[in-house]
């Protein structure tokens, strides 16, 4: 099993969220890399974020972002 470039892009978008506040969202601008724009749309379609260009994390998105950020911390702390 390996991560597809699409899943990596989705993880990168989830890493952009500041989990210390539920009042902060993100905006993926039209000038962003096409892969990031597409990832934000897929995350919206899957119910992780509130807008196709980012917005706020849903409860599912918060859980996914927490797991992703924790995994990143574990992998980079050694």
mmCIF file of the N, C-alpha and C atoms, coordinates in Angstrom:
data_MODEL
# 
_entry.id   MODEL 
# 
loop_
_atom_site.group_PDB 
_atom_site.id 
_atom_site.type_symbol 
_atom_site.label_atom_id 
_atom_site.label_alt_id 
_atom_site.label_comp_id 
_atom_site.label_asym_id 
_atom_site.label_entity_id 
_atom_site.label_seq_id 
_atom_site.pdbx_PDB_ins_code 
_atom_site.Cartn_x 
_atom_site.Cartn_y 
_atom_site.Cartn_z 
_atom_site.occupancy 
_atom_site.B_iso_or_equiv 
_atom_site.pdbx_formal_charge 
_atom_site.auth_seq_id 
_atom_site.auth_comp_id 
_atom_site.auth_asym_id 
_atom_site.auth_atom_id 
_atom_site.pdbx_PDB_model_num 
ATOM 1   N N  . UNK A 1 1  ? 0.853   -1.177 0.000  1.00 0.00 ? 1  UNK A N  1 
ATOM 2   C CA . UNK A 1 1  ? 0.000   0.000  0.000  1.00 0.00 ? 1  UNK A CA 1 
ATOM 3   C C  . UNK A 1 1  ? 0.896   1.237  0.000  1.00 0.00 ? 1  UNK A C  1 
ATOM 4   N N  . UNK A 1 2  ? 0.525   2.213  -0.790 1.00 0.00 ? 2  UNK A N  1 
ATOM 5   C CA . UNK A 1 2  ? 1.263   3.474  -0.798 1.00 0.00 ? 2  UNK A CA 1 
ATOM 6   C C  . UNK A 1 2  ? 0.280   4.630  -0.935 1.00 0.00 ? 2  UNK A C  1 
ATOM 7   N N  . UNK A 1 3  ? 0.743   5.798  -0.545 1.00 0.00 ? 3  UNK A N  1 
ATOM 8   C CA . UNK A 1 3  ? -0.089  6.990  -0.634 1.00 0.00 ? 3  UNK A CA 1 
ATOM 9   C C  . UNK A 1 3  ? -0.032  7.541  -2.050 1.00 0.00 ? 3  UNK A C  1 
ATOM 10  N N  . UNK A 1 4  ? -1.173  7.844  -2.605 1.00 0.00 ? 4  UNK A N  1 
ATOM 11  C CA . UNK A 1 4  ? -1.228  8.444  -3.937 1.00 0.00 ? 4  UNK A CA 1 
ATOM 12  C C  . UNK A 1 4  ? -0.889  9.929  -3.830 1.00 0.00 ? 4  UNK A C  1 
ATOM 13  N N  . UNK A 1 5  ? -0.479  10.542 -4.924 1.00 0.00 ? 5  UNK A N  1 
ATOM 14  C CA . UNK A 1 5  ? -0.226  11.986 -4.895 1.00 0.00 ? 5  UNK A CA 1 
ATOM 15  C C  . UNK A 1 5  ? -1.463  12.782 -4.459 1.00 0.00 ? 5  UNK A C  1 
ATOM 16  N N  . UNK A 1 6  ? -2.654  12.273 -4.786 1.00 0.00 ? 6  UNK A N  1 
ATOM 17  C CA . UNK A 1 6  ? -3.890  12.954 -4.394 1.00 0.00 ? 6  UNK A CA 1 
ATOM 18  C C  . UNK A 1 6  ? -4.072  12.941 -2.873 1.00 0.00 ? 6  UNK A C  1 
ATOM 19  N N  . UNK A 1 7  ? -3.792  11.797 -2.251 1.00 0.00 ? 7  UNK A N  1 
ATOM 20  C CA . UNK A 1 7  ? -3.910  11.708 -0.792 1.00 0.00 ? 7  UNK A CA 1 
ATOM 21  C C  . UNK A 1 7  ? -2.862  12.574 -0.101 1.00 0.00 ? 7  UNK A C  1 
ATOM 22  N N  . UNK A 1 8  ? -1.664  12.612 -0.652 1.00 0.00 ? 8  UNK A N  1 
ATOM 23  C CA . UNK A 1 8  ? -0.612  13.470 -0.084 1.00 0.00 ? 8  UNK A CA 1 
ATOM 24  C C  . UNK A 1 8  ? -1.057  14.931 -0.143 1.00 0.00 ? 8  UNK A C  1 
ATOM 25  N N  . UNK A 1 9  ? -1.641  15.341 -1.266 1.00 0.00 ? 9  UNK A N  1 
ATOM 26  C CA . UNK A 1 9  ? -2.117  16.725 -1.392 1.00 0.00 ? 9  UNK A CA 1 
ATOM 27  C C  . UNK A 1 9  ? -3.225  17.007 -0.373 1.00 0.00 ? 9  UNK A C  1 
ATOM 28  N N  . UNK A 1 10 ? -4.113  16.059 -0.152 1.00 0.00 ? 10 UNK A N  1 
ATOM 29  C CA . UNK A 1 10 ? -5.174  16.243 0.841  1.00 0.00 ? 10 UNK A CA 1 
ATOM 30  C C  . UNK A 1 10 ? -4.579  16.371 2.240  1.00 0.00 ? 10 UNK A C  1 
ATOM 31  N N  . UNK A 1 11 ? -3.585  15.564 2.556  1.00 0.00 ? 11 UNK A N  1 
ATOM 32  C CA . UNK A 1 11 ? -2.908  15.681 3.845  1.00 0.00 ? 11 UNK A CA 1 
ATOM 33  C C  . UNK A 1 11 ? -2.237  17.041 3.987  1.00 0.00 ? 11 UNK A C  1 
ATOM 34  N N  . UNK A 1 12 ? -1.631  17.521 2.906  1.00 0.00 ? 12 UNK A N  1 
ATOM 35  C CA . UNK A 1 12 ? -0.995  18.835 2.943  1.00 0.00 ? 12 UNK A CA 1 
ATOM 36  C C  . UNK A 1 12 ? -2.010  19.934 3.239  1.00 0.00 ? 12 UNK A C  1 
ATOM 37  N N  . UNK A 1 13 ? -3.187  19.833 2.654  1.00 0.00 ? 13 UNK A N  1 
ATOM 38  C CA . UNK A 1 13 ? -4.229  20.832 2.934  1.00 0.00 ? 13 UNK A CA 1 
ATOM 39  C C  . UNK A 1 13 ? -4.659  20.738 4.392  1.00 0.00 ? 13 UNK A C  1 
ATOM 40  N N  . UNK A 1 14 ? -4.867  19.536 4.901  1.00 0.00 ? 14 UNK A N  1 
ATOM 41  C CA . UNK A 1 14 ? -5.256  19.377 6.298  1.00 0.00 ? 14 UNK A CA 1 
ATOM 42  C C  . UNK A 1 14 ? -4.191  19.929 7.248  1.00 0.00 ? 14 UNK A C  1 
ATOM 43  N N  . UNK A 1 15 ? -2.923  19.855 6.853  1.00 0.00 ? 15 UNK A N  1 
ATOM 44  C CA . UNK A 1 15 ? -1.833  20.371 7.692  1.00 0.00 ? 15 UNK A CA 1 
ATOM 45  C C  . UNK A 1 15 ? -1.856  21.900 7.775  1.00 0.00 ? 15 UNK A C  1 
ATOM 46  N N  . UNK A 1 16 ? -2.568  22.557 6.878  1.00 0.00 ? 16 UNK A N  1 
ATOM 47  C CA . UNK A 1 16 ? -2.630  24.020 6.882  1.00 0.00 ? 16 UNK A CA 1 
ATOM 48  C C  . UNK A 1 16 ? -3.513  24.570 8.002  1.00 0.00 ? 16 UNK A C  1 
ATOM 49  N N  . UNK A 1 17 ? -4.379  23.749 8.529  1.00 0.00 ? 17 UNK A N  1 
ATOM 50  C CA . UNK A 1 17 ? -5.319  24.216 9.549  1.00 0.00 ? 17 UNK A CA 1 
ATOM 51  C C  . UNK A 1 17 ? -4.636  24.345 10.906 1.00 0.00 ? 17 UNK A C  1 
ATOM 52  N N  . UNK A 1 18 ? -4.959  25.425 11.590 1.00 0.00 ? 18 UNK A N  1 
ATOM 53  C CA . UNK A 1 18 ? -4.491  25.654 12.960 1.00 0.00 ? 18 UNK A CA 1 
ATOM 54  C C  . UNK A 1 18 ? -5.511  25.016 13.899 1.00 0.00 ? 18 UNK A C  1 
ATOM 55  N N  . UNK A 1 19 ? -5.118  23.931 14.522 1.00 0.00 ? 19 UNK A N  1 
ATOM 56  C CA . UNK A 1 19 ? -6.049  23.183 15.369 1.00 0.00 ? 19 UNK A CA 1 
ATOM 57  C C  . UNK A 1 19 ? -6.241  23.795 16.746 1.00 0.00 ? 19 UNK A C  1 
ATOM 58  N N  . UNK A 1 20 ? -5.525  24.860 17.054 1.00 0.00 ? 20 UNK A N  1 
ATOM 59  C CA . UNK A 1 20 ? -5.681  25.481 18.364 1.00 0.00 ? 20 UNK A CA 1 
ATOM 60  C C  . UNK A 1 20 ? -6.940  26.343 18.436 1.00 0.00 ? 20 UNK A C  1 
ATOM 61  N N  . UNK A 1 21 ? -7.580  26.589 17.278 1.00 0.00 ? 21 UNK A N  1 
ATOM 62  C CA . UNK A 1 21 ? -8.801  27.399 17.265 1.00 0.00 ? 21 UNK A CA 1 
ATOM 63  C C  . UNK A 1 21 ? -9.760  26.880 16.207 1.00 0.00 ? 21 UNK A C  1 
ATOM 64  N N  . UNK A 1 22 ? -11.008 26.683 16.604 1.00 0.00 ? 22 UNK A N  1 
ATOM 65  C CA . UNK A 1 22 ? -12.019 26.264 15.625 1.00 0.00 ? 22 UNK A CA 1 
ATOM 66  C C  . UNK A 1 22 ? -12.538 27.458 14.831 1.00 0.00 ? 22 UNK A C  1 
ATOM 67  N N  . UNK A 1 23 ? -12.113 28.664 15.219 1.00 0.00 ? 23 UNK A N  1 
ATOM 68  C CA . UNK A 1 23 ? -12.578 29.882 14.550 1.00 0.00 ? 23 UNK A CA 1 
ATOM 69  C C  . UNK A 1 23 ? -11.700 30.290 13.366 1.00 0.00 ? 23 UNK A C  1 
ATOM 70  N N  . UNK A 1 24 ? -10.639 29.524 13.114 1.00 0.00 ? 24 UNK A N  1 
ATOM 71  C CA . UNK A 1 24 ? -9.742  29.844 12.004 1.00 0.00 ? 24 UNK A CA 1 
ATOM 72  C C  . UNK A 1 24 ? -9.896  28.819 10.901 1.00 0.00 ? 24 UNK A C  1 
ATOM 73  N N  . UNK A 1 25 ? -10.164 29.302 9.713  1.00 0.00 ? 25 UNK A N  1 
ATOM 74  C CA . UNK A 1 25 ? -10.252 28.446 8.556  1.00 0.00 ? 25 UNK A CA 1 
ATOM 75  C C  . UNK A 1 25 ? -9.114  28.758 7.611  1.00 0.00 ? 25 UNK A C  1 
ATOM 76  N N  . UNK A 1 26 ? -9.199  28.219 6.411  1.00 0.00 ? 26 UNK A N  1 
ATOM 77  C CA . UNK A 1 26 ? -8.219  28.531 5.371  1.00 0.00 ? 26 UNK A CA 1 
ATOM 78  C C  . UNK A 1 26 ? -8.955  28.890 4.093  1.00 0.00 ? 26 UNK A C  1 
ATOM 79  N N  . UNK A 1 27 ? -8.259  29.554 3.214  1.00 0.00 ? 27 UNK A N  1 
ATOM 80  C CA . UNK A 1 27 ? -8.782  29.893 1.888  1.00 0.00 ? 27 UNK A CA 1 
ATOM 81  C C  . UNK A 1 27 ? -7.738  29.456 0.883  1.00 0.00 ? 27 UNK A C  1 
ATOM 82  N N  . UNK A 1 28 ? -8.087  28.524 0.016  1.00 0.00 ? 28 UNK A N  1 
ATOM 83  C CA . UNK A 1 28 ? -7.205  28.106 -1.062 1.00 0.00 ? 28 UNK A CA 1 
ATOM 84  C C  . UNK A 1 28 ? -7.526  29.006 -2.256 1.00 0.00 ? 28 UNK A C  1 
ATOM 85  N N  . UNK A 1 29 ? -6.586  29.857 -2.600 1.00 0.00 ? 29 UNK A N  1 
ATOM 86  C CA . UNK A 1 29 ? -6.816  30.832 -3.661 1.00 0.00 ? 29 UNK A CA 1 
ATOM 87  C C  . UNK A 1 29 ? -6.698  30.212 -5.046 1.00 0.00 ? 29 UNK A C  1 
ATOM 88  N N  . UNK A 1 30 ? -7.264  30.888 -6.025 1.00 0.00 ? 30 UNK A N  1 
ATOM 89  C CA . UNK A 1 30 ? -7.216  30.422 -7.407 1.00 0.00 ? 30 UNK A CA 1 
ATOM 90  C C  . UNK A 1 30 ? -5.798  30.311 -7.932 1.00 0.00 ? 30 UNK A C  1 
ATOM 91  N N  . UNK A 1 31 ? -4.868  31.028 -7.319 1.00 0.00 ? 31 UNK A N  1 
ATOM 92  C CA . UNK A 1 31 ? -3.477  31.009 -7.765 1.00 0.00 ? 31 UNK A CA 1 
ATOM 93  C C  . UNK A 1 31 ? -2.664  29.892 -7.107 1.00 0.00 ? 31 UNK A C  1 
ATOM 94  N N  . UNK A 1 32 ? -3.293  29.114 -6.231 1.00 0.00 ? 32 UNK A N  1 
ATOM 95  C CA . UNK A 1 32 ? -2.595  27.995 -5.582 1.00 0.00 ? 32 UNK A CA 1 
ATOM 96  C C  . UNK A 1 32 ? -2.289  26.918 -6.618 1.00 0.00 ? 32 UNK A C  1 
ATOM 97  N N  . UNK A 1 33 ? -1.403  26.014 -6.242 1.00 0.00 ? 33 UNK A N  1 
ATOM 98  C CA . UNK A 1 33 ? -1.072  24.897 -7.125 1.00 0.00 ? 33 UNK A CA 1 
ATOM 99  C C  . UNK A 1 33 ? -2.351  24.117 -7.456 1.00 0.00 ? 33 UNK A C  1 
ATOM 100 N N  . UNK A 1 34 ? -2.493  23.692 -8.701 1.00 0.00 ? 34 UNK A N  1 
ATOM 101 C CA . UNK A 1 34 ? -3.704  22.958 -9.096 1.00 0.00 ? 34 UNK A CA 1 
ATOM 102 C C  . UNK A 1 34 ? -3.976  21.731 -8.219 1.00 0.00 ? 34 UNK A C  1 
ATOM 103 N N  . UNK A 1 35 ? -2.914  21.065 -7.767 1.00 0.00 ? 35 UNK A N  1 
ATOM 104 C CA . UNK A 1 35 ? -3.090  19.880 -6.924 1.00 0.00 ? 35 UNK A CA 1 
ATOM 105 C C  . UNK A 1 35 ? -3.732  20.239 -5.586 1.00 0.00 ? 35 UNK A C  1 
ATOM 106 N N  . UNK A 1 36 ? -3.382  21.411 -5.054 1.00 0.00 ? 36 UNK A N  1 
ATOM 107 C CA . UNK A 1 36 ? -3.927  21.851 -3.767 1.00 0.00 ? 36 UNK A CA 1 
ATOM 108 C C  . UNK A 1 36 ? -5.380  22.287 -3.934 1.00 0.00 ? 36 UNK A C  1 
ATOM 109 N N  . UNK A 1 37 ? -5.674  22.962 -5.027 1.00 0.00 ? 37 UNK A N  1 
ATOM 110 C CA . UNK A 1 37 ? -7.059  23.361 -5.320 1.00 0.00 ? 37 UNK A CA 1 
ATOM 111 C C  . UNK A 1 37 ? -7.942  22.123 -5.436 1.00 0.00 ? 37 UNK A C  1 
ATOM 112 N N  . UNK A 1 38 ? -7.460  21.127 -6.173 1.00 0.00 ? 38 UNK A N  1 
ATOM 113 C CA . UNK A 1 38 ? -8.226  19.892 -6.353 1.00 0.00 ? 38 UNK A CA 1 
ATOM 114 C C  . UNK A 1 38 ? -8.366  19.142 -5.030 1.00 0.00 ? 38 UNK A C  1 
ATOM 115 N N  . UNK A 1 39 ? -7.311  19.156 -4.209 1.00 0.00 ? 39 UNK A N  1 
ATOM 116 C CA . UNK A 1 39 ? -7.364  18.473 -2.915 1.00 0.00 ? 39 UNK A CA 1 
ATOM 117 C C  . UNK A 1 39 ? -8.409  19.111 -2.001 1.00 0.00 ? 39 UNK A C  1 
ATOM 118 N N  . UNK A 1 40 ? -8.463  20.434 -1.990 1.00 0.00 ? 40 UNK A N  1 
ATOM 119 C CA . UNK A 1 40 ? -9.458  21.128 -1.158 1.00 0.00 ? 40 UNK A CA 1 
ATOM 120 C C  . UNK A 1 40 ? -10.866 20.758 -1.605 1.00 0.00 ? 40 UNK A C  1 
ATOM 121 N N  . UNK A 1 41 ? -11.076 20.677 -2.912 1.00 0.00 ? 41 UNK A N  1 
ATOM 122 C CA . UNK A 1 41 ? -12.397 20.288 -3.421 1.00 0.00 ? 41 UNK A CA 1 
ATOM 123 C C  . UNK A 1 41 ? -12.737 18.851 -3.009 1.00 0.00 ? 41 UNK A C  1 
ATOM 124 N N  . UNK A 1 42 ? -11.773 17.949 -3.115 1.00 0.00 ? 42 UNK A N  1 
ATOM 125 C CA . UNK A 1 42 ? -12.029 16.561 -2.711 1.00 0.00 ? 42 UNK A CA 1 
ATOM 126 C C  . UNK A 1 42 ? -12.343 16.473 -1.223 1.00 0.00 ? 42 UNK A C  1 
ATOM 127 N N  . UNK A 1 43 ? -11.619 17.244 -0.403 1.00 0.00 ? 43 UNK A N  1 
ATOM 128 C CA . UNK A 1 43 ? -11.889 17.243 1.030  1.00 0.00 ? 43 UNK A CA 1 
ATOM 129 C C  . UNK A 1 43 ? -13.300 17.757 1.316  1.00 0.00 ? 43 UNK A C  1 
ATOM 130 N N  . UNK A 1 44 ? -13.744 18.740 0.542  1.00 0.00 ? 44 UNK A N  1 
ATOM 131 C CA . UNK A 1 44 ? -15.114 19.228 0.692  1.00 0.00 ? 44 UNK A CA 1 
ATOM 132 C C  . UNK A 1 44 ? -16.106 18.140 0.288  1.00 0.00 ? 44 UNK A C  1 
ATOM 133 N N  . UNK A 1 45 ? -15.843 17.510 -0.848 1.00 0.00 ? 45 UNK A N  1 
ATOM 134 C CA . UNK A 1 45 ? -16.737 16.448 -1.320 1.00 0.00 ? 45 UNK A CA 1 
ATOM 135 C C  . UNK A 1 45 ? -16.845 15.296 -0.320 1.00 0.00 ? 45 UNK A C  1 
ATOM 136 N N  . UNK A 1 46 ? -15.762 15.042 0.421  1.00 0.00 ? 46 UNK A N  1 
ATOM 137 C CA . UNK A 1 46 ? -15.734 13.962 1.413  1.00 0.00 ? 46 UNK A CA 1 
ATOM 138 C C  . UNK A 1 46 ? -16.287 14.400 2.769  1.00 0.00 ? 46 UNK A C  1 
ATOM 139 N N  . UNK A 1 47 ? -16.602 15.694 2.920  1.00 0.00 ? 47 UNK A N  1 
ATOM 140 C CA . UNK A 1 47 ? -17.183 16.177 4.163  1.00 0.00 ? 47 UNK A CA 1 
ATOM 141 C C  . UNK A 1 47 ? -16.173 16.590 5.222  1.00 0.00 ? 47 UNK A C  1 
ATOM 142 N N  . UNK A 1 48 ? -14.928 16.857 4.825  1.00 0.00 ? 48 UNK A N  1 
ATOM 143 C CA . UNK A 1 48 ? -13.898 17.248 5.783  1.00 0.00 ? 48 UNK A CA 1 
ATOM 144 C C  . UNK A 1 48 ? -13.832 18.759 6.005  1.00 0.00 ? 48 UNK A C  1 
ATOM 145 N N  . UNK A 1 49 ? -14.197 19.533 4.992  1.00 0.00 ? 49 UNK A N  1 
ATOM 146 C CA . UNK A 1 49 ? -14.168 20.996 5.088  1.00 0.00 ? 49 UNK A CA 1 
ATOM 147 C C  . UNK A 1 49 ? -15.502 21.561 4.610  1.00 0.00 ? 49 UNK A C  1 
ATOM 148 N N  . UNK A 1 50 ? -15.786 22.801 5.019  1.00 0.00 ? 50 UNK A N  1 
ATOM 149 C CA . UNK A 1 50 ? -17.102 23.382 4.754  1.00 0.00 ? 50 UNK A CA 1 
ATOM 150 C C  . UNK A 1 50 ? -17.238 24.035 3.389  1.00 0.00 ? 50 UNK A C  1 
ATOM 151 N N  . UNK A 1 51 ? -16.132 24.364 2.743  1.00 0.00 ? 51 UNK A N  1 
ATOM 152 C CA . UNK A 1 51 ? -16.186 25.041 1.450  1.00 0.00 ? 51 UNK A CA 1 
ATOM 153 C C  . UNK A 1 51 ? -15.264 24.337 0.450  1.00 0.00 ? 51 UNK A C  1 
ATOM 154 N N  . UNK A 1 52 ? -15.561 24.474 -0.842 1.00 0.00 ? 52 UNK A N  1 
ATOM 155 C CA . UNK A 1 52 ? -14.712 23.831 -1.852 1.00 0.00 ? 52 UNK A CA 1 
ATOM 156 C C  . UNK A 1 52 ? -13.314 24.434 -1.883 1.00 0.00 ? 52 UNK A C  1 
ATOM 157 N N  . UNK A 1 53 ? -13.159 25.650 -1.384 1.00 0.00 ? 53 UNK A N  1 
ATOM 158 C CA . UNK A 1 53 ? -11.839 26.287 -1.347 1.00 0.00 ? 53 UNK A CA 1 
ATOM 159 C C  . UNK A 1 53 ? -11.273 26.331 0.073  1.00 0.00 ? 53 UNK A C  1 
ATOM 160 N N  . UNK A 1 54 ? -11.703 25.425 0.907  1.00 0.00 ? 54 UNK A N  1 
ATOM 161 C CA . UNK A 1 54 ? -11.196 25.346 2.284  1.00 0.00 ? 54 UNK A CA 1 
ATOM 162 C C  . UNK A 1 54 ? -12.286 25.598 3.293  1.00 0.00 ? 54 UNK A C  1 
ATOM 163 N N  . UNK A 1 55 ? -12.344 26.828 3.770  1.00 0.00 ? 55 UNK A N  1 
ATOM 164 C CA . UNK A 1 55 ? -13.335 27.147 4.797  1.00 0.00 ? 55 UNK A CA 1 
ATOM 165 C C  . UNK A 1 55 ? -12.885 26.647 6.147  1.00 0.00 ? 55 UNK A C  1 
ATOM 166 N N  . UNK A 1 56 ? -13.795 26.005 6.858  1.00 0.00 ? 56 UNK A N  1 
ATOM 167 C CA . UNK A 1 56 ? -13.522 25.491 8.191  1.00 0.00 ? 56 UNK A CA 1 
ATOM 168 C C  . UNK A 1 56 ? -13.563 23.967 8.174  1.00 0.00 ? 56 UNK A C  1 
ATOM 169 N N  . UNK A 1 57 ? -12.891 23.375 9.146  1.00 0.00 ? 57 UNK A N  1 
ATOM 170 C CA . UNK A 1 57 ? -12.960 21.930 9.287  1.00 0.00 ? 57 UNK A CA 1 
ATOM 171 C C  . UNK A 1 57 ? -14.309 21.522 9.862  1.00 0.00 ? 57 UNK A C  1 
ATOM 172 N N  . UNK A 1 58 ? -14.863 20.442 9.363  1.00 0.00 ? 58 UNK A N  1 
ATOM 173 C CA . UNK A 1 58 ? -16.028 19.820 9.986  1.00 0.00 ? 58 UNK A CA 1 
ATOM 174 C C  . UNK A 1 58 ? -15.504 18.977 11.154 1.00 0.00 ? 58 UNK A C  1 
ATOM 175 N N  . UNK A 1 59 ? -16.392 18.343 11.898 1.00 0.00 ? 59 UNK A N  1 
ATOM 176 C CA . UNK A 1 59 ? -15.917 17.485 12.991 1.00 0.00 ? 59 UNK A CA 1 
ATOM 177 C C  . UNK A 1 59 ? -15.076 16.329 12.439 1.00 0.00 ? 59 UNK A C  1 
ATOM 178 N N  . UNK A 1 60 ? -15.473 15.787 11.303 1.00 0.00 ? 60 UNK A N  1 
ATOM 179 C CA . UNK A 1 60 ? -14.690 14.734 10.657 1.00 0.00 ? 60 UNK A CA 1 
ATOM 180 C C  . UNK A 1 60 ? -13.336 15.278 10.212 1.00 0.00 ? 60 UNK A C  1 
ATOM 181 N N  . UNK A 1 61 ? -13.332 16.480 9.663  1.00 0.00 ? 61 UNK A N  1 
ATOM 182 C CA . UNK A 1 61 ? -12.092 17.108 9.227  1.00 0.00 ? 61 UNK A CA 1 
ATOM 183 C C  . UNK A 1 61 ? -11.159 17.399 10.385 1.00 0.00 ? 61 UNK A C  1 
ATOM 184 N N  . UNK A 1 62 ? -11.723 17.824 11.511 1.00 0.00 ? 62 UNK A N  1 
ATOM 185 C CA . UNK A 1 62 ? -10.899 18.082 12.692 1.00 0.00 ? 62 UNK A CA 1 
ATOM 186 C C  . UNK A 1 62 ? -10.217 16.803 13.150 1.00 0.00 ? 62 UNK A C  1 
ATOM 187 N N  . UNK A 1 63 ? -10.970 15.723 13.184 1.00 0.00 ? 63 UNK A N  1 
ATOM 188 C CA . UNK A 1 63 ? -10.390 14.437 13.594 1.00 0.00 ? 63 UNK A CA 1 
ATOM 189 C C  . UNK A 1 63 ? -9.279  14.012 12.633 1.00 0.00 ? 63 UNK A C  1 
ATOM 190 N N  . UNK A 1 64 ? -9.526  14.148 11.335 1.00 0.00 ? 64 UNK A N  1 
ATOM 191 C CA . UNK A 1 64 ? -8.521  13.772 10.341 1.00 0.00 ? 64 UNK A CA 1 
ATOM 192 C C  . UNK A 1 64 ? -7.278  14.651 10.449 1.00 0.00 ? 64 UNK A C  1 
ATOM 193 N N  . UNK A 1 65 ? -7.472  15.956 10.617 1.00 0.00 ? 65 UNK A N  1 
ATOM 194 C CA . UNK A 1 65 ? -6.339  16.874 10.734 1.00 0.00 ? 65 UNK A CA 1 
ATOM 195 C C  . UNK A 1 65 ? -5.528  16.576 11.987 1.00 0.00 ? 65 UNK A C  1 
ATOM 196 N N  . UNK A 1 66 ? -6.194  16.260 13.082 1.00 0.00 ? 66 UNK A N  1 
ATOM 197 C CA . UNK A 1 66 ? -5.486  15.901 14.320 1.00 0.00 ? 66 UNK A CA 1 
ATOM 198 C C  . UNK A 1 66 ? -4.627  14.664 14.103 1.00 0.00 ? 66 UNK A C  1 
ATOM 199 N N  . UNK A 1 67 ? -5.200  13.646 13.475 1.00 0.00 ? 67 UNK A N  1 
ATOM 200 C CA . UNK A 1 67 ? -4.441  12.422 13.212 1.00 0.00 ? 67 UNK A CA 1 
ATOM 201 C C  . UNK A 1 67 ? -3.263  12.707 12.280 1.00 0.00 ? 67 UNK A C  1 
ATOM 202 N N  . UNK A 1 68 ? -3.515  13.460 11.236 1.00 0.00 ? 68 UNK A N  1 
ATOM 203 C CA . UNK A 1 68 ? -2.447  13.788 10.285 1.00 0.00 ? 68 UNK A CA 1 
ATOM 204 C C  . UNK A 1 68 ? -1.327  14.573 10.921 1.00 0.00 ? 68 UNK A C  1 
ATOM 205 N N  . UNK A 1 69 ? -1.680  15.573 11.717 1.00 0.00 ? 69 UNK A N  1 
ATOM 206 C CA . UNK A 1 69 ? -0.663  16.392 12.360 1.00 0.00 ? 69 UNK A CA 1 
ATOM 207 C C  . UNK A 1 69 ? 0.087   15.602 13.435 1.00 0.00 ? 69 UNK A C  1 
ATOM 208 N N  . UNK A 1 70 ? -0.614  14.719 14.143 1.00 0.00 ? 70 UNK A N  1 
ATOM 209 C CA . UNK A 1 70 ? 0.064   13.859 15.121 1.00 0.00 ? 70 UNK A CA 1 
ATOM 210 C C  . UNK A 1 70 ? 1.037   12.896 14.444 1.00 0.00 ? 70 UNK A C  1 
ATOM 211 N N  . UNK A 1 71 ? 0.624   12.331 13.338 1.00 0.00 ? 71 UNK A N  1 
ATOM 212 C CA . UNK A 1 71 ? 1.510   11.419 12.592 1.00 0.00 ? 71 UNK A CA 1 
ATOM 213 C C  . UNK A 1 71 ? 2.743   12.170 12.098 1.00 0.00 ? 71 UNK A C  1 
ATOM 214 N N  . UNK A 1 72 ? 2.549   13.362 11.581 1.00 0.00 ? 72 UNK A N  1 
ATOM 215 C CA . UNK A 1 72 ? 3.677   14.176 11.118 1.00 0.00 ? 72 UNK A CA 1 
ATOM 216 C C  . UNK A 1 72 ? 4.651   14.435 12.269 1.00 0.00 ? 72 UNK A C  1 
ATOM 217 N N  . UNK A 1 73 ? 4.119   14.782 13.424 1.00 0.00 ? 73 UNK A N  1 
ATOM 218 C CA . UNK A 1 73 ? 4.961   15.043 14.589 1.00 0.00 ? 73 UNK A CA 1 
ATOM 219 C C  . UNK A 1 73 ? 5.740   13.800 14.996 1.00 0.00 ? 73 UNK A C  1 
ATOM 220 N N  . UNK A 1 74 ? 5.072   12.654 15.017 1.00 0.00 ? 74 UNK A N  1 
ATOM 221 C CA . UNK A 1 74 ? 5.748   11.403 15.365 1.00 0.00 ? 74 UNK A CA 1 
ATOM 222 C C  . UNK A 1 74 ? 6.868   11.064 14.381 1.00 0.00 ? 74 UNK A C  1 
ATOM 223 N N  . UNK A 1 75 ? 6.600   11.253 13.105 1.00 0.00 ? 75 UNK A N  1 
ATOM 224 C CA . UNK A 1 75 ? 7.584   10.889 12.082 1.00 0.00 ? 75 UNK A CA 1 
ATOM 225 C C  . UNK A 1 75 ? 8.761   11.855 12.019 1.00 0.00 ? 75 UNK A C  1 
ATOM 226 N N  . UNK A 1 76 ? 8.559   13.074 12.456 1.00 0.00 ? 76 UNK A N  1 
ATOM 227 C CA . UNK A 1 76 ? 9.630   14.061 12.349 1.00 0.00 ? 76 UNK A CA 1 
ATOM 228 C C  . UNK A 1 76 ? 10.334  14.338 13.673 1.00 0.00 ? 76 UNK A C  1 
ATOM 229 N N  . UNK A 1 77 ? 9.899   13.710 14.751 1.00 0.00 ? 77 UNK A N  1 
ATOM 230 C CA . UNK A 1 77 ? 10.491  14.013 16.065 1.00 0.00 ? 77 UNK A CA 1 
ATOM 231 C C  . UNK A 1 77 ? 11.754  13.199 16.345 1.00 0.00 ? 77 UNK A C  1 
ATOM 232 N N  . UNK A 1 78 ? 12.024  12.188 15.551 1.00 0.00 ? 78 UNK A N  1 
ATOM 233 C CA . UNK A 1 78 ? 13.162  11.317 15.824 1.00 0.00 ? 78 UNK A CA 1 
ATOM 234 C C  . UNK A 1 78 ? 14.424  11.891 15.341 1.00 0.00 ? 78 UNK A C  1 
# 
